[in-house]
Amino acid sequence: MEFGVGSVVEGKVTGITKFGAFVGLPEGKSGLVHISEIAYSYVNDVKEHLKEGQEVKVKVINVDDKYLNIAEKFLYGELAVALDMPKDEVKGYITDYLKKN
């Protein structure tokens, strides 16, 4: 699987720190979602947005020797356009929808 910049991949949150979350990706790769890339709104505590073991879709924004730098918020931006709603409301909308269905 190619992990080029702009790729959207699925993974699982494997660890949470004060500065972001590590995500296990296909082929044994790892990525880091920096706290600033989790949501469009201010994130004070990563654990309020992500949980260990949570399945996530992320977008690759940079590739270096050790980790893929990935962002969850880009996907919410794309969904906001599709749903015609503010970016900072998309995650709550999706969470509420999934709880109901």
N, C-alpha and C positions, 0 to 999 in steps of 0.2 A: 504494500500500500504506500502510495506517495503522500508525504506530509509537507507539501509545498505551502508557501504563504497563500492564504485565502482558502485553503482546504477546510471543509467542515467535517469533523469526526466525532464519533461517540466514544465516551469513556466513562470511568467511574472514579469518583473522588476517593483518593487513597490517604490523604492527610490534609489537615488544616493547621495553618500557622497564623500569626498576627498579620503577616504581610500577604497572605493569599492561600490558595489551595493547590495541592498537587493532584493531578489527574492521571490515572493509568489509561493508556491508549493501546490500540491494537499493535501487535508485533512486539510487545514488551517495551514500547516507548513510554516516556513520561512527559508530562507537560505541566507548566506552572501557570495558573490563572492569578495574576497579580491582583491585589485588593482593588486597585483602581480600574480593573477590567471586569469586575463582577456585575456591576449595575451602573445605570446612568445616574442614579441618585447616590448621595454620600453613603459609603459603607463604613460603619464604625467597627462592627464585629462580623467577621467572615461567617461565623457560625449562625448568624441570623439569616443567611442567604443560602448556605450550602451545608450539607451533612456528609460525614464519611459514609461511603458506600452508595451515595446518591449517583444515579445515572445522569449524565449531562451530555449535551451536544455543545461543542465548542468550535471556534474558528481559529486557525493558526494565523498568528500575526507576526511571528518571527521564528527563525530556526537558528539555533546555535549548536555548539559541539555537545552540550550536556542536556539541555531541555528544549522542548518546543515552547515558545511563549504563546499562550492561547487566551482567548477572551470569550466569556459567556455573553457579555452584553451586546456584541455585534448581532447575535442571533435575535435578541429581543428587538433590536432596531429594525431588522428586516421584518419581523412579525408585526411591529407597530405600523409599518407602512401597509402591510397586507390587511391588518385589522382596522386601520384608520383610527388609531388611538395614540395617546402620548406614550413615549418609550418607557417612562418610569412606572406606568400602570400595567404594562404587558405581563410582567412576571406574576403579579397578584391575580390578574385575570386568568392566566393559565393555571395557576395553583388552585384557584377556586373552581374552575371548570373541571379539573382532574379529580378534585374531592367529590364533586357532585356526580361524576360519571364513573 
